[in-house]
Amino acid sequence: MPEQASGRAKVAVFASGMGTNMGALLYASRLPDAPYDIILVASNDPAAEALTLAAAEGIATFALSHKGLTRAQHDAAMEQAAKDAGAQYIALAGYMRILTPEFVERWDGRILNIHPSLLPKYPGLDTHARAIAAGDSHGGTTVHLVTEDLDAGAALGQVEVAILPDDTAETLAARVRLAEHQLYPRALSDYVSRGNDPQWLLERVRELALSLPQAHERESHGSPGFRVGSEKSGKFFAYFADQHHGTPNISLLAKCGSMDELESLVEAQPHAYHKPAYYGASGWIGVILNRPGVDWDNVADWLQRSWRQVAPKTLTKLLDAADEF
């Protein structure tokens, strides 16, 4: 097996059958610019062809029949295998099991699935026959996030496939499968790469910043900034910096409690914090966003801390009162 590239997302694939989508994900992961590695293929069927292919390609495998086990027991074993392998994401590829709500909650936002219809049309089974019976001009496939509700998670990508006049469910399925093999690697790549996308990171920061009382956005020296107070007299409590002054970091700039705290955090956790040019001398810390495992609750805490330092007392009292409930 080729050596895994550092910085790539680690993905476990759960499959129950032939493993054609698993194969598409695997071979795409071996392209030079791929942002993920397949580090495990796991199945509820020890005889699944997906396991044979994975083993031949040097990928670790795990197999455990669900027979005789409760759903929770089987989920726990599959999850432990993924965790032991170091998986950051799980991609379902023809995995014919419904995961327990507890499993899905623990991996919220980190499980993807591919479905053979243009969701929200035709969740569940017999999708091609249903599309043909409805007289649809197109079938297709959707990659989506997995939630507790069947095939109801946010769509990450779709491909339409024309339905021919003489199509059967089988002939349509064969063409849709080709589309699946193109879509799934692209959608997975885009999703695991979003942490390096300045626009995606800005939207996350913007949502958190503007949720604070009387917060509004205003550009400052070409960068997005966030202020509290009136449009005329408000004060900045955060900035979004995309490779500020030539650094490789995409960062949230927030007001630190003291220069001692700033220096201490930068020294102890240089992967997470930096002292930004110009702003650092004024007590602003850079919270690095384009890195694996960003804790967005921590980012929200920095925004709130910074907001409190410049917000009028009347507003901080309101926030304190709300926090008590």
DOFIZA-500105 format. One line per field, with one value per residue (C-alpha): z, x, y; residue number from 1. Coordinates in steps of 0.001 Angstrom, whole numbers. Example, Ala and Ser with C-alpha at 12.3 -4.5 7.8 and 13.67 -1.06 7.14 Angstrom:
REM DOFIZA-500105
pz: c(7800|7140)
px: c(12300|13670)
py: c(-4500|-1060)
num: c(1|2)
This chain:
REM DOFIZA-500105
pz: c(0|-810|2185|3369|2850|5987|6544|4681|6349|7574|6328|7276|4729|5831|3074|2860|-720|-3894|-2854|-6171|-4468|-1907|-4812|-6413|-3142|-2674|-6132|-6055|-2738|-4495|-6811|-5884|-4855|-2916|504|2199|2777|3231|6402|7048|5243|7648|6943|8621|6123|6481|2900|1369|-1831|-576|2056|-540|-2688|282|1501|-1985|-2030|1379|3320|6861|7176|9916|9609|12103|11258|12800|13315|16967|18041|18928|16668|19446|20052|16381|16014|19023|17485|14104|15755|17880|14780|13111|16188|16609|12994|13690|11441|11382|8973|7995|4422|3967|633|194|3943|4422|8068|9740|12382|15864|16734|19397|16841|14427|17160|18190|14579|13743|10614|10032|8339|4617|2504|-1173|-2276|-5746|-6255|-6461|-2827|-1355|-4017|-3256|45|977|-1461|-5081|-6120|-9847|-10245|-8419|-10635|-13799|-12534|-11744|-15317|-14246|-16989|-14790|-11997|-10307|-7152|-4057|-1531|1810|5482|7654|10264|12428|9711|6758|3732|5109|5817|3980|344|-516|-4237|-6910|-10455|-12762|-15056|-17979|-17974|-21426|-22859|-22584|-19239|-16569|-12970|-13750|-16807|-15059|-11980|-14081|-15423|-12049|-10604|-13053|-11816|-8209|-8848|-10195|-7536|-4281|-4397|-5441|-2736|-49|-1157|-1085|2301|4103|2485|3684|6691|4251|2336|3424|2378|4378|7423|7127|7004|10212|11974|10624|11917|15411|15556|14346|16865|19624|20715|18555|16472|12892|10161|8705|6518|8005|5871|3315|5820|7334|10831|13459|15742|18676|19272|16843|13217|14015|17301|17501|18386|16692|18693|15971|12545|9976|8556|5445|5347|7044|6175|4286|7044|6048|8647|8187|11567|13840|15485|18936|21914|24479|28228|28549|26740|29172|28173|24495|24731|26863|24459|21372|23021|24408|21396|18236|16126|17436|18095|16649|17337|14330|12760|13862|15833|18190|19655|20667|22476|19676|19316|16149|16583|13682|11781|8854|10890|11691|14667|15168|18225|17097|20631|21542|18617|19867|23346|21943|20083|23194|25364|22891|22502|26280|26398|24169|24491|26541|30077|29339|26737|28826|31639|29223|28120|31741|32535|29526|30569|33919|32248)
px: c(0|1347|2413|-348|232|394|-2489|-5015|-8316|-8628|-11767|-13275|-15642|-18555|-19764|-21951|-21566|-19532|-17693|-17789|-18290|-15661|-13310|-14090|-13270|-10110|-8645|-9487|-7654|-4459|-4372|-1602|-3915|-6456|-7310|-8221|-6956|-9042|-7637|-10235|-12968|-15459|-18461|-21331|-20820|-17520|-17965|-18445|-16473|-15571|-13340|-11537|-10800|-9654|-7319|-5840|-5106|-3434|-6240|-7006|-10321|-12786|-15700|-18398|-21746|-24710|-26493|-27167|-26241|-28470|-28179|-26440|-23942|-23040|-22781|-20468|-18114|-18063|-17504|-14663|-12960|-13223|-11872|-9017|-8032|-7968|-10895|-12031|-14895|-17052|-18262|-21145|-20871|-23639|-23794|-27131|-27623|-29496|-27254|-28584|-29387|-26669|-24031|-25158|-25120|-21559|-20414|-22614|-21315|-18727|-20748|-21523|-23692|-24555|-28130|-29387|-31960|-32206|-33096|-35454|-37160|-37397|-35650|-35355|-35441|-36554|-35538|-35101|-38411|-40164|-38574|-39576|-43121|-43497|-42588|-39517|-37193|-34150|-32997|-29671|-27642|-27047|-24228|-25558|-24745|-26219|-28785|-31243|-33896|-33432|-31810|-32719|-29333|-28004|-27133|-23463|-23771|-26008|-25704|-28706|-28965|-31439|-34148|-34441|-37833|-37081|-35273|-35873|-34854|-31788|-30602|-31101|-29281|-26240|-25898|-26597|-23809|-21373|-22514|-22077|-18458|-17801|-19742|-18765|-14989|-15565|-18157|-16050|-12960|-14795|-16297|-13112|-11274|-13696|-11472|-8964|-11584|-11457|-15054|-16382|-14348|-15537|-19166|-18667|-17049|-19679|-22529|-21008|-20024|-23345|-25247|-23899|-26063|-25798|-22997|-22562|-19978|-17735|-14662|-11388|-8247|-9690|-10609|-13993|-14393|-17086|-18193|-20526|-22648|-24122|-23087|-21580|-19757|-19387|-16062|-14347|-14228|-13004|-11405|-11172|-7655|-6855|-3065|-2556|811|1914|1384|-34|-2774|-6460|-7336|-9845|-8258|-9718|-8809|-6717|-7014|-3406|-85|1092|-1838|-1166|2531|1814|-801|1354|4352|2411|122|1769|-446|-3545|-2485|-163|744|-523|1551|484|-2522|-446|1296|-2137|-3137|-4964|-4388|-4720|-6862|-5787|-8788|-7209|-5992|-7390|-9694|-10721|-12963|-15724|-17062|-13653|-13874|-17297|-15825|-13075|-15630|-17740|-14710|-13558|-17078|-17359|-14148|-15545|-19327|-21268|-22046|-25758|-25230|-22917|-25466|-28114|-25825|-25000|-28708|-29334|-26469|-28182|-31108)
py: c(0|3493|5548|7859|11561|13649|16024|13892|13070|9487|7759|4391|2841|650|-1690|-4784|-5995|-5712|-2578|-700|2663|1737|981|4341|6104|4064|4583|8299|8546|7446|10420|12874|15719|13619|15089|11800|8251|5106|3559|825|-1088|-2687|-4886|-6663|-9521|-11416|-12674|-9210|-8688|-5219|-6840|-8957|-5921|-3859|-6594|-7015|-3282|-3366|-1690|-2865|-4687|-5531|-7956|-8871|-10436|-8655|-11962|-12695|-9168|-6257|-3236|-1320|-4139|-4374|-609|-474|-3038|-1270|2088|739|-635|2778|4548|2051|2728|6472|7348|10965|10283|7313|6817|4395|2589|67|-528|-2262|-1422|1450|2997|3694|7330|7258|6256|8947|11592|10749|11104|14069|15771|13042|10262|10423|8164|7820|7176|6186|8931|12693|13244|14288|12163|8467|7807|4142|1227|591|4081|3370|1575|4398|7062|5175|4563|8264|9188|11173|12386|11783|9549|10090|9926|12026|12150|13340|13578|10855|11844|9925|10249|7910|9605|13027|14626|17667|16937|17476|16777|15275|13949|13552|10526|10572|7910|6307|5283|1566|1692|-908|-540|-2658|-706|2619|1341|427|3993|5568|3438|5056|8449|7334|6424|9929|11801|10110|10755|14379|15037|13372|15302|18610|17884|16877|19819|22473|23228|24766|26754|30415|31053|28094|29110|32706|31585|29586|32556|34948|32784|32617|36280|37659|35529|37798|40761|43894|42401|43510|43043|45712|45400|46588|47008|44603|41879|41001|42402|42144|44968|45385|48457|50955|51248|54655|54025|50247|48622|45709|42481|40094|39933|37152|36925|34872|34414|37783|39364|36251|33686|30270|30652|31340|32755|34345|37379|37944|40086|38218|38696|39837|39770|37095|34867|35507|34639|31580|30164|30754|29081|26100|25494|26849|24550|26327|29938|32556|36162|38105|40843|44342|43092|40956|43981|45280|42083|40273|36533|34481|31351|29121|27741|25850|22893|19442|19063|22689|22950|25305|25579|27007|29430|30527|31032|33264|35349|35756|36594|39201|40605|41032|43087|45834|45542|48123|46967|47063|44336|42175|42248|40989|38154|37301|37118|34873|32557|31980|30224)
num: c(1|2|3|4|5|6|7|8|9|10|11|12|13|14|15|16|17|18|19|20|21|22|23|24|25|26|27|28|29|30|31|32|33|34|35|36|37|38|39|40|41|42|43|44|45|46|47|48|49|50|51|52|53|54|55|56|57|58|59|60|61|62|63|64|65|66|67|68|69|70|71|72|73|74|75|76|77|78|79|80|81|82|83|84|85|86|87|88|89|90|91|92|93|94|95|96|97|98|99|100|101|102|103|104|105|106|107|108|109|110|111|112|113|114|115|116|117|118|119|120|121|122|123|124|125|126|127|128|129|130|131|132|133|134|135|136|137|138|139|140|141|142|143|144|145|146|147|148|149|150|151|152|153|154|155|156|157|158|159|160|161|162|163|164|165|166|167|168|169|170|171|172|173|174|175|176|177|178|179|180|181|182|183|184|185|186|187|188|189|190|191|192|193|194|195|196|197|198|199|200|201|202|203|204|205|206|207|208|209|210|211|212|213|214|215|216|217|218|219|220|221|222|223|224|225|226|227|228|229|230|231|232|233|234|235|236|237|238|239|240|241|242|243|244|245|246|247|248|249|250|251|252|253|254|255|256|257|258|259|260|261|262|263|264|265|266|267|268|269|270|271|272|273|274|275|276|277|278|279|280|281|282|283|284|285|286|287|288|289|290|291|292|293|294|295|296|297|298|299|300|301|302|303|304|305|306|307|308|309|310|311|312|313|314|315|316|317|318|319|320|321|322|323|324|325)
